[in-house]
Every structure is written in C-alpha cells, then in structure tokens.
C-alpha cells in the first residue's frame, strides 16, 4: 500500500472519529429539541436547513448546483434522511436519549449483513467476533429496559437503524459504479430527503414550535455540525473504508450518547450499561487492530 493511500485511510479514520463525537452528543441535542417542537417539524427543519447550507457552500465554491446522480441521491435521502431522522426523532419523544441512540446503532449489524449480500464484502472471522462482542454489549445496555413498556419507541428506533443501513448500502453501491462528488451528493440527499419530512410535518397536526433559546441552539447544532458537516464526514469515510468497517466504527457514538445523556440529562447508566459500553469499545479496538494487520499484509 503506497503512502498516499495510507494517508487517505488515516484521514478517513480521523473523519470517522470526529463524526462519532458529533453524532454521539447530537442525541442529547435532539432530546432537548423535541421538548419544544413536534418531531417531524424539527426533523424537517434540520434536514432542509442542513441541505440548504451545503447548497450555498456549493455555490460559493463555484461547483455545479444541480445533482448528477439525482435518482440515487433521492433514494439515499429517503432512507438516511427521511427514514432515519424522522423515525429516530419520533422515538425520542418518549424514549431516553442514550438508550434510543443505542437502539439506532444496531445499524452496523444490518450493514454487515446487507453489505455481504448486496456488495459482496467478505466478513472475516475476527469481524464476526467483533460483531458478537458488540451485539453482547448492546444486549447488556438494553437489559435495563422493561420490554413490556416503551415498545413503540423502541420499534421506531430499530426501524430507523434499518433505514439508515439501507441508505449506507445504496450509497456504497453507487460509489462502486462511479466516483461520487461527496459534497454535491451529501447536499442533494439532504434536500431530497427533506421532502417527505416536510410533507409529514404539514399533513400531521401538531403544536406550533416554541422558538426558545434552547430550541434555537439545538437547531443550529443539528443543522451545522450535526447534519451538514457530519454527513460529509460520513460519506468521506465511507468512500475510503469498507462499509462494514465504517459501520462498526460508528458503534462508539451511542457510548458518547449515553455518557452525554448522563451528564446533561441525568440519565444514569446501570452496571450492565457500563459493561455493554466496554464490550462495544473492545470490539472496536479488535476490529481496528485487524484492519491494521490486513493493511500490513497487503
């Protein structure tokens, strides 16, 4: 492997690390926001404004303002924006921020399965160990749940994770056919993905938005770092790392979400939740060491 490719993969890992911090804390921000606005009103605002800000940035850089892969951008936007954000924000209305984040991040397990079926990506033996360790960690974190309560919120969170995984596989498939302009594609998947959210927000009756300072701050965070910057980082990492590796890397985000929810919202992790976090982090370390070993062999 030449130095240029090694540097590119190193930058992709760094992008994934920054992304995990942004997305992890964003669950707390989302939980705050739904106290002042209906979930689809908030989701529609954050996705549309995130896409609009990137569209203006395209113009500032004098890049083409119209999409080249409109159909693909619409499909990915419908899955990763409308499906993922709409369902996960709805789940936060009655679900805790940390635990909803954990349920959403069952996504890497769907990604590994779908990438194996649709992309032909090999799942190696050590990766299966990482998956089992991560799954055990997720189960530990979920054990404090009373499965007789909150089933609607949990179902929404799991559906959003499946929608997200589908969007990842479609995006990776598009990248296999031809190289994508990441900034343009990220912009248009947001703009296209905001359309179903706006329609739902307009058609479903809800209380008007309370434009408090807390809501405005949450919206700004969600639009700039939590949406526009984060999705660009995600596609950058996804274009330079295997879908399974990138998906497993995001398993650290719910750990950040649980810790941030404890500090800011008072959601206290139990012993099992802490054990689950350690298992997840351990699986990430093993997976990273395996990737480095494979690179050295190559």
Beta strands, then each sheet from edge to edge (+ up, - down):
end
